[in-house]
Amino acid sequence: MELSQLSGLEHLGAIISGDIPEPSIFETMGMFNLEATQGAVSLGCCATLRHCNPMGGVHGGFAATVLDSVTGCAVHTMLEAGVSYGTVDLAIKMMRPIPLNETLVAQAKVTHVSLSLGVAEGTIRDAKGTLLASGTATCFIKRPKLL
């Protein structure tokens, strides 16, 4: 399967269906159950002992990485075949500690897409729906040069 021929939503759909492997960051960060529609993405995540800081709590980088992934994927769903993106700004707020060994849900929705920028807002919540962290990502959209 030639990835450059797939739209962003088709690319994520191929991951969901198992036609192409999940990105390695999913295993590293304990992310699973990816779901994607145009402009929105959700996934499960679970912090383990390998995500802890020196004090034994879940490192803030866990929430930052999960939010970067879910917001970036939301922007990806809006892109045509042959178009890529990269995060240029990520702002996060952590309201509560990320718990260990609990299934959490990360969700993101696109709030803006132009020719060169995509913006998405995301959240991480526990099983009760309690907001643990939120964030906004701005992504640069790299389009092929038009001749």
Secondary structure as UniProt FT lines:
FT   HELIX           3..5
FT   HELIX           8..17
FT   HELIX           24..29
FT   STRAND          31..37
FT   TURN            38..39
FT   STRAND          40..45
FT   HELIX           49..51
FT   TURN            54..55
FT   HELIX           60..76
FT   TURN            77..78
FT   TURN            81..82
FT   STRAND          84..94
FT   STRAND          104..113
FT   STRAND          117..125
FT   TURN            127..128
FT   STRAND          131..142
//
